[in-house]
Amino acid sequence: MNIDNEHWEQLKENLNGKFEIIEDTTEDLMMDTGEGEIKSGEQNVLIVKTPMGEIKVVREVKPKVLDKKTIFSHRQGQSAQTEYKFSATEKTYKLRLYKQDDMGEWQELNEESLKGMI
């Protein structure tokens, strides 16, 4: 599910009006490249206390990938490298929901499991 900044703020407001927000954080998403680790986006995390238990709402914001090149090495023992070209202005948004199970582990909710909750 795509959710831009405006819709994210609306979602946070709606959740805050109905439930208790336990945690509201932003984390950097890192990606390994041939030149080392780089920031590839950010992740917004909300943990909400609901009557069904704790729900984690995670939104990933990344630059849109414009091009992807795989560079193969013809040397023995060297692996292929992947180079990405990212947009400076366009972003992609991804929303994921998780529910804490009895063991305290976060299990991702899919459409089928959401239908049972609504």
C-alpha positions as CSV (number, residue, x, y, z in Angstrom):
1,M,0.0,0.0,0.0
2,N,1.4,3.4,-1.0
3,I,1.1,6.2,1.6
4,D,2.6,9.6,1.0
5,N,3.6,12.1,3.7
6,E,0.1,13.7,3.9
7,H,-1.7,10.4,4.2
8,W,0.9,9.2,6.8
9,E,0.2,12.2,9.0
10,Q,-3.6,11.7,8.7
11,L,-3.1,8.0,9.6
12,K,-1.1,8.9,12.7
13,E,-3.8,11.5,13.8
14,N,-6.5,8.9,13.3
15,L,-4.6,6.2,15.2
16,N,-3.8,8.7,18.0
17,G,-7.5,9.6,18.3
18,K,-8.6,6.0,18.7
19,F,-5.6,4.2,20.3
20,E,-2.6,4.8,22.5
21,I,0.6,5.3,20.4
22,I,3.4,3.6,22.4
23,E,6.3,4.4,20.0
24,D,6.8,6.8,17.1
25,T,10.3,6.6,15.5
26,T,12.1,7.2,12.3
27,E,15.1,5.0,11.3
28,D,17.5,5.1,8.3
29,L,17.4,2.2,5.9
30,M,20.9,1.1,4.9
31,M,22.0,-0.7,1.7
32,D,25.2,-2.5,0.9
33,T,26.9,-1.4,-2.3
34,G,30.3,-2.0,-3.9
35,E,31.5,1.2,-2.2
36,G,30.2,0.2,1.2
37,E,27.0,0.9,3.1
38,I,24.8,3.9,2.0
39,K,21.5,5.3,3.2
40,S,18.8,4.0,0.9
41,G,15.8,5.7,2.5
42,E,14.0,5.9,5.9
43,Q,11.5,3.9,7.8
44,N,8.7,5.4,10.0
45,V,7.6,3.0,12.8
46,L,4.5,3.4,14.9
47,I,3.6,0.9,17.7
48,V,0.0,1.2,18.7
49,K,-1.9,-0.4,21.6
50,T,-5.2,-1.7,20.4
51,P,-7.9,-4.1,21.9
52,M,-6.4,-6.8,19.6
53,G,-2.9,-6.3,21.1
54,E,0.0,-4.3,19.9
55,I,0.2,-3.4,16.2
56,K,3.3,-2.1,14.5
57,V,2.7,0.1,11.4
58,V,5.9,0.5,9.3
59,R,6.2,2.9,6.4
60,E,9.2,2.7,4.1
61,V,10.2,5.8,2.1
62,K,12.8,5.2,-0.6
63,P,13.9,7.1,-3.7
64,K,12.5,5.7,-6.9
65,V,14.9,3.4,-8.8
66,L,15.4,4.8,-12.3
67,D,17.9,2.2,-13.5
68,K,19.6,-1.0,-12.3
69,K,22.7,-2.3,-13.9
70,T,24.5,-5.6,-13.1
71,I,28.2,-5.5,-13.7
72,F,29.8,-8.9,-14.1
73,S,33.5,-9.5,-13.5
74,H,35.3,-11.9,-15.8
75,R,37.9,-12.6,-13.1
76,Q,37.7,-15.8,-11.3
77,G,36.5,-15.5,-7.7
78,Q,34.8,-12.1,-8.1
79,S,31.1,-11.7,-7.9
80,A,28.8,-9.5,-9.9
81,Q,27.9,-6.0,-8.6
82,T,24.6,-4.2,-9.0
83,E,24.5,-0.4,-9.5
84,Y,21.3,1.6,-9.0
85,K,20.4,5.0,-10.3
86,F,17.9,6.7,-7.9
87,S,15.6,9.7,-8.6
88,A,16.5,12.9,-6.7
89,T,12.8,14.0,-6.5
90,E,10.5,10.9,-6.8
91,K,9.9,8.6,-3.8
92,T,8.2,5.3,-3.3
93,Y,6.2,4.5,-0.2
94,K,5.4,1.1,1.2
95,L,3.2,0.4,4.2
96,R,3.4,-2.9,6.3
97,L,1.4,-4.0,9.3
98,Y,2.6,-6.4,12.0
99,K,0.9,-7.9,15.0
100,Q,2.8,-9.2,18.1
101,D,2.2,-12.9,18.6
102,D,2.1,-14.8,22.0
103,M,5.9,-15.2,21.9
104,G,6.5,-11.4,21.5
105,E,7.6,-11.8,17.8
106,W,6.2,-9.4,15.1
107,Q,4.3,-11.3,12.4
108,E,3.4,-9.4,9.2
109,L,-0.3,-9.1,8.5
110,N,-1.5,-9.9,5.0
111,E,-4.8,-9.0,3.4
112,E,-6.4,-12.3,4.6
113,S,-5.5,-11.8,8.2
114,L,-6.7,-8.2,8.1
115,K,-10.1,-9.3,6.9
116,G,-10.5,-11.4,10.0
117,M,-9.8,-8.4,12.2
118,I,-12.1,-5.9,10.6
